[in-house]
């Protein structure tokens, strides 16, 4: 309970700090949603810059921790300075008004938060094993001696250029975890996820405000929040959305169990964040260019796979702005830029794999009634004859063209590099389309002179249907983890019991095993090269033990994790075949033990975790001694 309280207080104070920072930086009266978005971006920029410098120069982790301390002091000083210099009214909040204008956000946030306590299967799987890298990295960065270009799941150095050193969110989170002394899985999977849900909702509301307040309609500020209710759709269980063609998009499990990951926010809001402050800017100037560059850097510091989205969004906005906000010469220049982009696409080699994946995802998404209805609203919004809407729509259409049109999309494909990146970019476009459609629907109602109470009632009906769909969809499909697999219902009561019995959002057996291995490392005074099962089944769910164990044993090398995260630094562990261990573990005999011993010796293994008591005799013959036993596994730790 203590760690829950510590994490809660930290994130509360951190959120308030970001709002105050946003108020100081904005310098004008805006909504709290606008301030939170601005504060987050302003704070994240120096964190990203410092993180990039530290990682590129391979400076000690403590240097970054020191940089964070300086950033906090400077930004707090800035807030105090602005408050004293400017009207203090800027820093006051009318609580009653804030609640009236934002209560919908807290209802949605509560729904998303509650569902986190049911997703143990997704957490145990480790977000399809992404957590084996990211959570382990956050947990082990303060103790890493191999540099930032490391294979964190295994615990060895990575050779060559590592694009992951462009990501700094793990470095930032590692400072918070170390400073607070809390369990990294709890901090990330529960509390950081809730924070990013809250930030996500506020960005969507702030974006809606930036559009609706610039139209030729009168709208009460308390009505804007209702357009955010559509985000409840994203909170439905991803297997339910996929299996019933409600929203069959790529890697939507991130919203359920991976909201804390750096890639999730850019995937959800990559386009919106670039457009956030520029829905209606008459001229492109240096300040705008620098702002876009800073926002782009912040998103890249979360994940490099946002790059193709940034490229096509920036070029699309530039061209559309020239066509809509400038004179004849600038329009000709815009056409020239577009032609040059197309020519570059023809010159550059394409990626058949990326295009194939993207087209498959586009075709699949068009089976969704939600996407079809959103497209109808989107295209119909041109009839509203609102300049702001036409400009945003023009940008969206050009982004889609840059992704989809053959040859022209070669720049997008080159920036994507991997198949899944191009698919995730399309997911970003669809998320943006759905959010825009919800905002435009409000404009349609207002143009039709509908009364406010009827507009609210309509949105609330949609919201209640979506809210009911969240637990219903999970109940119907919660035992399934991979899209396309047979759908299986889940035991909802058991799901929450499992999380309540594993309060750190990680199997207790994994935590205890990791702590025992770390203890053995300290006692033996040498590096442990550990072999473990790759997959175990605590609470009847798949769990990638070998890639998660270093979260709680940062000083070991997890040799078995090589199968999922191959090493390239010439380590003896690179040649280890996990299959030999599995054969020995499941059927210990002279043949299997000899084959495993040969593999283990070649990889420098000196610690073996077994779940089979029948292995005792054979492990003793290899020279191993039973060090400890974890009953919850059960796990038997053998050391020599």
Buried (B, 14 or more C-beta within 10 A) or exposed (E): EEBBEBBEEBBEEBBEBBBBBBBBBBEEEBBBBBBBBBBBBBBBBBBBBBBBBBBEEEBEBEEBBBBBEEBEEEBEEBBEEBBEEEEEEBBEEEEEEEEEBBEBBBBBBEBBBEBBBBBBBBBBBBBBBBBBBBBBBBBBBBBBEBEBBBBBBBBBBBEEEBEBBBBBBBBBBBBBBBEBEBBBBBBBBBBBBBBBBBBBBBBBBBBBBBBBBBBEBEBEBBBBBBBBBBBBBBBBBBBBBBBBBBBBBBBBBBBBBBBBBBBBBBBBBBBBBBBBBBBBBEEBEEEBEEBBEBBBBBBBBBBBBBBBBBBBBBBBBBBBBBBBBBEEEBBEBBEEBBEEBBEEBEEEEBBEBBBEBBBBBBEBBEEBEBBEEBBEBBEEBEEBEBEBBBBBBBBBBBBBBBBBEEBBBBBBBBBBBEBBBBBBBBBBBBBBBBBBBBBBBBBBBBBEEBEBEEBBEBBBEBBEEBBEBBBEBBBBBBBBBEBEEEBEEBEEEEBBBBBEEBBBBBBBBBBBBBEBBBBBBEEEEEBBBBBBBBEBEBBEBBBBBBBBBBBBBBBBBBBBBBBBBEBEBEBBBBEBBBEBBBBBBEEBEEEBBBBBBEBBEEBBBBBBBBBBEEBBEBBEEBEBEEBBEBEEBEBBBBBB
